[in-house]
């Protein structure tokens, strides 16, 4: 399959077109799943005139097969486990605990470096547009949704450039709106949809988050 997007910036601009009804909405905010979701979400935030922040979630990858998620964790002690993967691969409890400890440390590290000294944008009672550069298994996204529900947001819109149909079926019932630019049945991985799918470095993510946090809806008081 040919790539659908030049890079994450291009994907973000295309995704923003599908979210145009939220342009300059006074009660909406864009949240990105780092790292790849940040450049996509930054373009959406710019196009819509909405503030940007990150939602730190870490995938619990199967040892030696890290791309396969056996679950995910998020700030606040929220945890999602993919029981079918754990049971089918006979993952031992101590193996799961070791991976979770490691990812918890990385979660805390990223919170410190992506925001610096800035406090998270408050999302209680707000419309949240939750963005990643693609959805594969959906484990990370489900934890992010659980976290937002616990923070009593008004509405959750999950938006992504690419996802398999199975991700839509599983995630759409959990949110108020699910938007994907492409939903191909022959989905093998997020990277197949990008000409440039280079990993983002922490400095770039920090800069985008800091700039995105300053965006305000046109006409906001």
LINFEN-V916547 format. One record per helix or strand of 3 or more residues. SS is the DSSP state (2 for helix, 1 for strand). FROM is the first residue (numbers start at 0). TO is the last residue. If there is no record, write none. Layout:
((SS FROM TO) (SS FROM TO))
This chain:
((2 7 16) (2 19 21) (1 27 31) (2 35 47) (1 51 53) (1 56 61) (1 64 73) (1 77 80) (2 82 87) (2 92 114) (1 126 131) (2 138 149) (1 154 162) (2 164 171) (1 176 181) (2 189 192) (2 201 212))
